[in-house]
Amino acid sequence: MALLLGADIGTSSLKAVLFDEGLCALAQSRQEYPTSYPGPGCAEQDPDDWVRAFTRACRQVLEAARARPADVAAVGIDGMSSLALPVDGRGAPLRPAMIWLDRRAVAEADLGRSRHEPRLLAIAGNRSDPSCFAPKVAWIRVHEPAVYREAASFLHCNGYVVQRLTGAFTMDVSEAGLSLVCDVRNGRYSSELVEAWGLDGRKLPEIAMCTDVVGRITPALAGETGLAAGTPVIAGAMDNVAATVGLGLRHDGEGYIAAGTVTNVGILRDHPVLDGKGLVYHSGVHGHWLVNGGADYGGAGLLWFRNLLRDPDLPALGELGAKTVCGEHPMLFLPYMAGQRAPLWNDSTSGVVLGITPGTERRHLARMFMESVALAARHVFEELCPERPSRAALTGGITNNAAWSQLVADITGMRLSLCAHADVSPLGAAILAGLGVGVFRDVDEAFARLPPGRECVPDRTYADYYAALYRIFATTYCNVIDNLRSLDGLRRLRVPTEGTPTTL
């Protein structure tokens, strides 16, 4: 029997899952690692933490499943997007990795926007943003010139682990989409954009399709991971792309909502959308692209509230909110606590609560935070496309709470399909690996093996109430934009010490 190993390199942990060829999970392992914040706007990780996490996870899943290493047909690795890691010619890191949360390259992103944004949108399909690959590499070139000179290549996190496993320096085509140096239509480097960012194209890794076998496990890494030497390794994908493959998205117009710390919302398209509203990149299905947006603190609102209350039981808080009657105490929360990327593109946002009264109780606040996830998802769909899809796949932590999943269906008005697998990113990475080595003839055969999930159908009883609540949500955001910008300006002022006069 052919086994497939899928691994997901997340912001706080790596998860590896071993699947059989019927896509049943045999064993899984989760390995955590830290993030350091060495300065304002900085967020870094030690790339060897990913490799150590991967090797530990591999050994654990092989042992737990009592699997023979020779039975693993292929390895697929996905990872967080918009990361920059310089490595030398042997693949050794030259500095810590600047992860997607790292936004120190503001000046470089602003310069790219002011000089080249029309061409960036026309070619790359995406806006210049400090989180993206090219501004980060440009920042290293300006601020750490010795590192830039010594760098033989700049890699993403999945590309780095693939390099350690195989020796190949690659960037998968989905990660290339947000690099701002590639043509999003064909997935190749754009010499015009590479030159615009002032980068040396010889330092950019080879771009490979997500399913391409780019190398095989070396004897040295076979000993560390427990995998067999010569096991094929594919280029892999961005985590969001792997997740949509795991959800079985196949056709133009299909939507998804991934509700975790960030509420990601997107649509599969058979052509790249270059209007600058969303993030655009290749999907794992050939000939399709994902148009993505999100609420960057969407699902974390209830977690923030839990921490504020110093209540360790998050599921119990979710149950409390779920049992609160719809419309009993109408409130709103704008879950934009940490600035926003696509489709709002506003660095000045912060959270807003509307509707507190003397009668407000903890359960009302809990329901408000839960409803905000769905309201934000609907907001993103309305911004990204003229007509939101009638149905979508739903994944993320909220699917563990049936009432919360139902809330999303009721508020968005969409029929939701919930994947039977909890770990859709490793599942998608495994499917891509299976496609790469011929375990599956094509996408249709692979998706036919996905186990059926359950469906949430909108309860029309609450349609009018939630339509009215959404209108208030959307108009509130428009009405407070200027005030949030002014408040953000106040945050950046130096607060005077006592007795020092100041004028505001």
C-alpha positions as CSV (number, residue, x, y, z in Angstrom):
1,M,0.0,0.0,0.0
2,A,1.3,3.4,-0.9
3,L,1.4,5.9,2.0
4,L,1.6,9.7,1.6
5,L,3.2,12.1,4.1
6,G,1.8,15.6,4.3
7,A,3.4,18.3,6.5
8,D,2.2,21.8,7.3
9,I,4.7,24.4,8.6
10,G,2.5,26.9,10.5
11,T,3.2,30.0,12.4
12,S,3.5,28.3,15.8
13,S,3.9,24.6,15.0
14,L,4.5,22.0,12.3
15,K,1.9,19.2,11.9
16,A,2.7,16.0,10.0
17,V,0.0,13.5,9.0
18,L,0.6,10.1,7.4
19,F,-2.3,9.0,5.0
20,D,-3.0,5.8,3.2
21,E,-3.9,6.0,-0.5
22,G,-7.6,6.2,0.4
23,L,-6.7,9.5,2.3
24,C,-7.5,8.0,5.7
25,A,-5.2,9.5,8.4
26,L,-3.1,6.8,10.0
27,A,-1.1,8.9,12.5
28,Q,-0.3,12.6,13.2
29,S,2.3,14.6,15.1
30,R,2.4,18.3,16.1
31,Q,5.7,20.0,17.0
32,E,5.8,23.6,18.4
33,Y,8.5,26.2,17.9
34,P,8.9,29.8,19.0
35,T,8.8,33.1,17.2
36,S,11.1,36.0,18.2
37,Y,10.2,39.7,18.0
38,P,13.6,41.5,18.1
39,G,12.3,44.9,17.3
40,P,9.2,47.0,16.1
41,G,7.6,45.2,13.1
42,C,10.0,42.3,13.4
43,A,9.0,38.6,13.6
44,E,11.6,35.9,13.0
45,Q,12.0,32.2,13.4
46,D,15.0,29.9,13.4
47,P,14.6,27.8,10.2
48,D,16.4,24.8,11.7
49,D,13.4,24.7,14.2
50,W,11.3,23.7,11.2
51,V,13.7,20.9,10.2
52,R,13.9,19.6,13.8
53,A,10.1,19.7,14.1
54,F,9.8,17.8,10.7
55,T,12.3,15.1,11.6
56,R,10.7,14.5,15.0
57,A,7.2,14.5,13.5
58,C,8.3,12.0,10.8
59,R,9.7,9.5,13.2
60,Q,6.6,9.8,15.4
61,V,4.0,9.2,12.7
62,L,6.0,6.3,11.2
63,E,6.3,4.7,14.6
64,A,2.7,5.3,15.6
65,A,1.4,3.9,12.3
66,R,3.9,1.0,12.4
67,A,4.6,2.0,8.8
68,R,7.6,0.7,6.8
69,P,9.6,3.7,5.4
70,A,9.7,2.0,2.0
71,D,5.9,2.3,1.8
72,V,5.9,6.1,1.9
73,A,5.4,6.9,-1.8
74,A,6.0,10.7,-1.5
75,V,6.4,13.7,0.8
76,G,4.5,17.0,0.4
77,I,5.3,20.1,2.5
78,D,3.2,23.3,2.7
79,G,4.0,26.4,4.6
80,M,3.1,29.9,5.7
81,S,3.4,32.4,2.9
82,S,5.4,35.6,2.4
83,L,8.6,34.6,4.1
84,A,12.2,35.5,3.2
85,L,15.2,33.4,4.2
86,P,18.7,33.9,2.7
87,V,20.9,30.8,2.5
88,D,24.4,30.2,1.2
89,G,25.4,27.9,-1.6
90,R,25.3,24.9,0.8
91,G,21.8,25.9,2.0
92,A,22.9,27.1,5.4
93,P,20.8,30.0,6.7
94,L,22.6,33.4,6.9
95,R,20.1,35.0,9.3
96,P,16.8,34.1,10.9
97,A,13.8,33.8,8.6
98,M,11.5,36.9,8.3
99,I,8.1,35.3,8.6
100,W,4.8,36.7,7.2
101,L,4.1,38.7,10.4
102,D,7.4,40.7,9.8
103,R,6.5,44.1,8.5
104,R,9.7,46.0,8.9
105,A,10.1,46.5,5.1
106,V,7.6,49.4,5.2
107,A,9.9,51.9,3.3
108,E,10.8,49.3,0.7
109,A,7.1,48.4,0.2
110,D,6.1,52.1,0.0
111,L,8.8,52.8,-2.6
112,G,7.6,49.9,-4.7
113,R,4.1,51.1,-4.4
114,S,4.9,54.7,-5.4
115,R,7.1,53.8,-8.3
116,H,5.7,50.5,-9.7
117,E,2.2,49.7,-8.4
118,P,0.4,49.9,-11.8
119,R,2.9,47.4,-13.2
120,L,2.9,45.3,-10.1
121,L,-0.9,44.9,-10.4
122,A,-0.7,44.2,-14.1
123,I,2.0,41.6,-13.8
124,A,2.1,40.2,-10.3
125,G,-1.6,40.8,-9.6
126,N,-0.9,41.9,-6.0
127,R,-0.3,45.1,-4.1
128,S,3.1,46.0,-2.6
129,D,2.9,45.2,1.1
130,P,5.7,44.9,3.7
131,S,4.7,41.3,4.4
132,C,5.6,40.2,0.8
133,F,8.8,38.4,-0.3
134,A,10.3,41.1,-2.6
135,P,10.2,44.0,-0.1
136,K,11.8,41.8,2.6
137,V,14.6,40.8,0.2
138,A,15.0,44.4,-0.7
139,W,15.2,45.3,3.0
140,I,18.0,42.8,3.5
141,R,19.9,44.2,0.5
142,V,19.7,47.7,2.0
143,H,20.1,47.0,5.7
144,E,22.2,43.8,5.7
145,P,24.3,44.1,2.5
146,A,26.9,41.5,3.6
147,V,24.1,38.9,4.1
148,Y,22.7,39.8,0.7
149,R,26.0,39.5,-1.0
150,E,26.7,36.1,0.5
151,A,23.2,34.7,-0.2
152,A,23.0,32.2,-3.0
153,S,19.3,31.9,-2.8
154,F,16.2,33.2,-0.9
155,L,13.7,30.6,0.2
156,H,10.3,30.2,1.7
157,C,9.8,27.9,4.7
158,N,8.6,24.8,2.7
159,G,11.4,25.5,0.2
160,Y,14.0,25.5,3.0
161,V,12.8,22.1,4.4
162,V,12.7,20.7,0.9
163,Q,16.2,21.9,0.3
164,R,17.4,20.2,3.5
165,L,15.7,17.0,2.5
166,T,16.9,16.9,-1.1
167,G,19.5,19.6,-1.8
168,A,17.2,21.3,-4.4
169,F,16.7,25.1,-4.2
170,T,13.1,25.8,-5.2
171,M,10.1,28.0,-4.8
172,D,6.7,26.5,-5.5
173,V,4.4,28.4,-8.0
174,S,1.8,29.2,-5.3
175,E,4.4,31.0,-3.1
176,A,5.6,32.7,-6.2
177,G,2.2,34.4,-6.5
178,L,2.8,36.7,-3.5
179,S,6.5,37.2,-4.2
180,L,5.9,40.4,-6.3
181,V,8.7,39.3,-8.7
182,C,6.6,36.8,-10.7
183,D,4.0,37.0,-13.5
184,V,0.9,35.6,-11.8
185,R,-0.5,34.5,-15.1
186,N,2.3,32.0,-16.0
187,G,4.1,31.5,-12.7
188,R,7.5,32.6,-14.0
189,Y,9.8,35.3,-12.9
190,S,9.3,38.7,-14.5
191,S,12.6,40.3,-15.4
192,E,10.8,43.7,-15.3
193,L,9.7,43.2,-11.6
194,V,13.0,41.7,-10.5
195,E,14.8,44.8,-11.9
196,A,12.2,47.1,-10.4
197,W,13.0,45.7,-6.9
198,G,16.7,46.0,-7.6
199,L,17.3,42.3,-7.0
200,D,19.8,39.9,-8.5
201,G,17.8,37.3,-10.4
202,R,20.6,34.8,-9.9
203,K,19.7,34.7,-6.2
204,L,16.1,33.5,-6.8
205,P,15.4,29.8,-6.7
206,E,13.9,27.8,-9.5
207,I,10.1,27.9,-9.6
208,A,8.3,24.5,-9.7
209,M,4.7,23.4,-10.0
210,C,3.2,22.3,-6.7
211,T,3.2,18.7,-7.7
212,D,6.6,18.6,-9.3
213,V,9.0,16.0,-7.8
214,V,12.0,18.3,-7.2
215,G,14.3,15.8,-5.4
216,R,14.6,12.8,-3.2
217,I,15.4,12.2,0.4
218,T,19.2,12.1,0.8
219,P,20.8,9.3,2.9
220,A,21.8,11.8,5.6
221,L,18.2,13.0,6.1
222,A,16.8,9.5,5.8
223,G,18.7,8.7,8.9
224,E,17.3,11.7,10.8
225,T,13.7,11.4,9.6
226,G,13.3,7.6,9.5
227,L,12.1,7.9,5.8
228,A,13.8,5.8,3.1
229,A,16.6,7.4,1.1
230,G,15.3,8.2,-2.4
231,T,11.7,8.9,-1.3
232,P,10.3,11.5,-3.7
233,V,9.7,15.0,-2.4
234,I,7.4,17.5,-4.3
235,A,7.8,21.3,-4.4
236,G,4.8,21.7,-2.1
237,A,2.5,24.7,-1.7
238,M,1.5,27.7,0.4
239,D,-0.6,26.6,3.4
240,N,-3.7,28.3,2.2
241,V,-3.4,26.6,-1.2
242,A,-2.8,23.2,0.4
243,A,-5.9,23.7,2.6
244,T,-8.2,24.4,-0.4
245,V,-6.8,21.2,-2.1
246,G,-7.7,19.4,1.1
247,L,-11.2,20.9,0.9
248,G,-11.6,19.5,-2.6
249,L,-12.1,22.9,-4.4
250,R,-12.2,22.1,-8.1
251,H,-14.4,24.6,-10.1
252,D,-14.5,28.3,-10.9
253,G,-16.5,30.2,-8.3
254,E,-16.2,27.7,-5.4
255,G,-15.6,29.5,-2.1
256,Y,-14.1,28.7,1.2
257,I,-13.9,30.1,4.7
258,A,-11.0,29.1,6.9
259,A,-11.8,30.3,10.4
260,G,-8.9,30.2,12.7
261,T,-6.8,32.9,14.3
262,V,-7.2,34.7,10.9
263,T,-10.5,34.3,9.1
264,N,-9.4,33.6,5.5
265,V,-12.0,33.8,2.8
266,G,-11.5,33.1,-0.9
267,I,-12.8,32.0,-4.2
268,L,-11.4,29.7,-6.9
269,R,-11.1,31.3,-10.3
270,D,-10.2,30.0,-13.8
271,H,-8.3,33.2,-14.5
272,P,-6.2,35.6,-12.4
273,V,-8.1,38.6,-11.1
274,L,-5.9,41.7,-11.3
275,D,-8.1,44.3,-9.7
276,G,-5.9,44.7,-6.6
277,K,-8.7,43.9,-4.1
278,G,-7.6,40.5,-3.0
279,L,-4.4,38.4,-2.8
280,V,-4.0,36.4,-6.1
281,Y,-1.9,33.3,-6.6
282,H,-2.0,29.9,-8.3
283,S,-4.1,27.2,-6.7
284,G,-3.0,23.6,-6.4
285,V,-5.3,22.7,-9.3
286,H,-3.8,23.4,-12.7
287,G,-5.4,26.3,-14.6
288,H,-7.0,27.9,-11.5
289,W,-6.1,30.7,-9.2
290,L,-7.2,31.7,-5.7
291,V,-8.5,35.2,-4.9
292,N,-8.1,35.6,-1.1
293,G,-8.9,38.1,1.6
294,G,-9.4,38.0,5.3
295,A,-10.0,39.4,8.7
296,D,-6.5,39.3,10.2
297,Y,-7.7,39.0,13.8
298,G,-11.0,37.4,12.9
299,G,-11.3,34.2,14.9
300,A,-8.9,35.4,17.6
301,G,-11.5,37.8,19.0
302,L,-13.1,35.1,21.3
303,L,-9.6,34.0,22.3
304,W,-8.7,37.5,23.2
305,F,-11.9,37.8,25.3
306,R,-11.1,34.5,27.0
307,N,-7.6,35.7,27.9
308,L,-9.0,39.0,29.2
309,L,-11.3,37.1,31.5
310,R,-8.5,34.8,32.5
311,D,-10.8,31.9,31.7
312,P,-8.9,28.9,30.5
313,D,-12.0,27.1,29.1
314,L,-12.4,28.5,25.5
315,P,-14.9,25.7,24.4
316,A,-17.1,26.5,27.4
317,L,-17.1,30.2,26.5
318,G,-18.1,29.2,22.9
319,E,-20.9,27.0,24.2
320,L,-22.1,29.9,26.4
321,G,-22.3,32.2,23.3
322,A,-24.0,29.5,21.2
323,K,-26.7,29.0,23.8
324,T,-27.6,32.7,23.8
325,V,-30.8,33.4,21.8
326,C,-30.3,35.1,18.5
327,G,-31.2,38.8,18.7
328,E,-31.6,38.7,22.5
329,H,-29.0,41.5,22.9
330,P,-27.9,42.9,19.5
331,M,-24.2,43.9,19.5
332,L,-21.4,44.3,17.0
333,F,-17.7,43.7,17.0
334,L,-15.5,44.8,14.2
335,P,-12.7,42.2,14.4
336,Y,-10.0,44.3,12.8
337,M,-7.8,44.6,15.8
338,A,-4.4,44.4,14.1
339,G,-4.6,46.2,10.8
340,Q,-5.9,44.7,7.6
341,R,-4.5,43.3,4.4
342,A,-6.8,42.3,1.5
343,P,-9.4,43.4,0.8
344,L,-9.7,46.3,3.2
345,W,-6.0,47.3,2.9
346,N,-5.9,49.5,6.0
347,D,-3.0,49.5,8.5
348,S,-4.9,51.8,10.9
349,T,-7.7,49.6,12.0
350,S,-8.4,48.5,15.5
351,G,-11.3,46.6,17.1
352,V,-14.7,48.3,17.7
353,V,-17.5,47.2,20.0
354,L,-21.0,48.6,19.4
355,G,-24.1,48.1,21.6
356,I,-22.9,47.7,25.2
357,T,-25.6,48.5,27.7
358,P,-25.9,48.1,31.5
359,G,-27.6,44.8,30.7
360,T,-24.7,43.3,28.7
361,E,-23.5,40.0,30.1
362,R,-20.6,37.8,29.4
363,R,-22.7,35.4,27.3
364,H,-23.8,38.4,25.1
365,L,-20.2,39.4,24.5
366,A,-19.3,35.8,23.7
367,R,-22.0,35.5,21.1
368,M,-21.0,38.9,19.6
369,F,-17.4,37.7,19.1
370,M,-18.7,34.5,17.5
371,E,-21.0,36.4,15.2
372,S,-18.2,38.7,14.2
373,V,-16.3,35.9,12.4
374,A,-19.3,35.3,10.1
375,L,-20.0,39.0,9.6
376,A,-16.3,39.6,8.6
377,A,-16.4,36.6,6.2
378,R,-19.5,38.1,4.5
379,H,-17.8,41.5,4.4
380,V,-14.8,39.9,2.6
381,F,-16.9,38.1,0.1
382,E,-18.9,41.4,-0.6
383,E,-15.6,43.2,-1.2
384,L,-13.9,40.6,-3.3
385,C,-16.7,39.7,-5.7
386,P,-19.9,41.3,-7.0
387,E,-22.0,38.3,-5.8
388,R,-20.9,36.0,-3.0
389,P,-21.1,32.3,-3.8
390,S,-24.2,30.4,-2.7
391,R,-22.0,27.7,-1.0
392,A,-18.6,27.4,0.5
393,A,-16.3,24.9,2.3
394,L,-15.7,25.7,6.0
395,T,-12.7,24.7,7.9
396,G,-10.8,25.8,11.0
397,G,-11.2,25.6,14.8
398,I,-14.8,26.8,14.8
399,T,-16.0,23.6,13.1
400,N,-15.5,21.9,16.5
401,N,-18.5,23.9,17.7
402,A,-21.6,22.9,15.6
403,A,-23.6,25.9,16.8
404,W,-20.8,28.3,15.7
405,S,-20.6,26.6,12.3
406,Q,-24.4,27.0,12.0
407,L,-24.0,30.7,12.9
408,V,-21.6,31.2,9.9
409,A,-24.2,29.6,7.6
410,D,-27.0,31.7,8.9
411,I,-25.1,35.0,8.8
412,T,-23.5,34.5,5.4
413,G,-26.6,32.9,3.9
414,M,-24.4,30.2,2.3
415,R,-24.6,26.4,2.4
416,L,-21.4,25.2,4.1
417,S,-19.7,21.9,3.6
418,L,-17.5,20.9,6.6
419,C,-14.5,18.7,5.8
420,A,-14.4,15.3,7.6
421,H,-10.6,15.9,8.1
422,A,-9.6,18.4,10.7
423,D,-6.1,18.9,9.2
424,V,-6.9,20.0,5.7
425,S,-3.5,21.6,5.0
426,P,-1.4,18.4,5.5
427,L,-4.2,16.5,3.7
428,G,-3.8,18.9,0.7
429,A,0.0,18.5,0.8
430,A,-0.4,14.7,0.7
431,I,-2.9,14.9,-2.2
432,L,-0.4,17.1,-4.1
433,A,2.4,14.5,-3.4
434,G,0.1,11.7,-4.6
435,L,-0.5,13.6,-7.8
436,G,3.2,14.2,-8.2
437,V,4.1,10.5,-8.2
438,G,1.0,9.0,-9.8
439,V,-0.8,7.6,-6.8
440,F,-3.7,9.5,-8.3
441,R,-4.3,9.8,-12.0
442,D,-5.7,13.3,-11.7
443,V,-7.4,15.7,-9.4
444,D,-10.8,14.2,-9.9
445,E,-9.6,10.8,-8.8
446,A,-7.9,12.2,-5.7
447,F,-10.9,14.3,-4.7
448,A,-13.2,11.3,-5.2
449,R,-11.4,9.7,-2.3
450,L,-12.1,12.5,0.1
451,P,-14.5,11.3,2.8
452,P,-17.8,13.1,2.8
453,G,-18.3,15.8,5.4
454,R,-21.4,17.2,6.9
455,E,-23.4,20.2,5.6
456,C,-24.8,23.3,7.3
457,V,-27.8,24.8,5.7
458,P,-28.8,28.4,6.5
459,D,-31.8,28.7,8.8
460,R,-34.0,31.2,7.0
461,T,-35.8,32.1,10.3
462,Y,-33.0,34.5,11.0
463,A,-32.3,35.8,7.5
464,D,-33.9,39.2,7.9
465,Y,-32.3,39.8,11.3
466,Y,-28.8,38.9,10.1
467,A,-29.2,40.9,6.9
468,A,-30.0,44.0,9.1
469,L,-27.1,43.2,11.4
470,Y,-24.7,42.9,8.5
471,R,-25.8,46.3,7.1
472,I,-25.0,47.9,10.4
473,F,-21.7,46.1,10.5
474,A,-20.6,47.3,7.0
475,T,-21.8,50.9,7.5
476,T,-20.1,51.0,10.9
477,Y,-16.8,50.1,9.4
478,C,-17.2,52.9,6.7
479,N,-18.2,55.4,9.3
480,V,-15.3,54.8,11.7
481,I,-12.4,54.6,9.2
482,D,-11.3,58.2,9.8
483,N,-11.6,57.9,13.6
484,L,-9.6,54.7,13.6
485,R,-6.9,56.5,11.6
486,S,-6.8,59.4,14.0
487,L,-6.7,57.0,17.0
488,D,-3.8,55.1,15.4
489,G,-2.0,58.5,15.1
490,L,-2.4,59.1,18.8
491,R,-0.9,55.7,19.6
492,R,2.2,56.7,17.7
493,L,2.7,59.9,19.7
494,R,5.3,59.9,22.5
495,V,3.4,60.2,25.7
496,P,4.9,63.0,27.8
497,T,6.3,62.4,31.2
498,E,4.5,63.9,34.2
499,G,4.9,67.7,34.3
500,T,6.0,68.0,30.7
501,P,3.7,70.3,28.8
502,T,2.3,69.0,25.5
503,T,-0.1,70.2,22.9
504,L,-2.4,67.8,21.0
